[in-house]
Amino acid sequence: MLVLSIDFFVIFVGSKRFVMSENNNISSAENRRCAPGVRPDVLNFEDIAKMAPGLASHRKFVEKALHWIGLDEVNAIHGRYCYSTGVEFSHHLVEDEFRFKLRIDNEEVLSRFPEGAFITVSNHPFGGMDGILLLHIVGKYRKDYQVMVNMILNNISAMRPSFIAVDPIKTDDPEKKAVTMQGIRRAMAHVRDGHPLGFFPAGAVSKIDKSLHIRDREWQPTITRLIRQLKVPVIPIYFHGHNSTFFNILGLIDWRLRSARLPKEIFLKRGKDVHVSIGEPISVEKQAEFPDADSLGKYLREQTYALSRL
């Protein structure tokens, strides 16, 4: 459905079609009104059985588990708005489904870029909600805005027009490496063709660090090197707040438990206040003052977190 990072995988392995057997007709009906190339559910039971053949004979167990962690609702939401795609889909989620009450600091920065390329860098405190909000906020000014995301999120067919997929985890899998290389090439072409692009440099939802603060993990140097190559203005965007204490305690036990909690975390924020701060653009000239990608990455992170004081 709705998210941008490795830890969100669990959000997308549900299926409205298998929550109740009578839902098959609903899925078929919704499929007729979905946009071309978009299906109503994110992943159906058959998809999951292919991914994990051992679950194919345990349909009832899978249905109950997916209902418990909220994946049936994820698929219902996707099906409700599958007639729209990309930025428009994010508008429906923010305004119609979750009805977030947005407070956006310095939003006028975005109005300075009616055309031409720029990059946004953001912290990642909530998970899927960050991506939804980012596309909604920036997309109001630039419908050609895209975000680099985990390859798993390509299962969210309504969001594919706004996604550039990569695998953020180091791997020896040649297929995953190929996806990442293709995604990087697409990202570079997108920016060089004059379009804006968004990064979550941490690559995953924020977690509790050793000092017991909830922060992004280290930002990936690959992203900073890419930013240095592209030579366009960078706009830092900071999302205030964090997920529940329960969510973060689960993360201390096992990241998979935390991931299973993500849908519920999003649903808990329905109708809530959301505070987002947008920083001043960092010019290409300013970026050139830093001798290497590491020092630039540290500066971009500092500038993003400095917005927490607004």
Order of alpha helices (4+ residues) and beta strands (2+ residues): alpha-alpha-alpha-alpha-alpha-beta-alpha-beta-alpha-beta-beta-alpha-beta-beta-beta-alpha-beta-alpha-alpha-beta-alpha-alpha
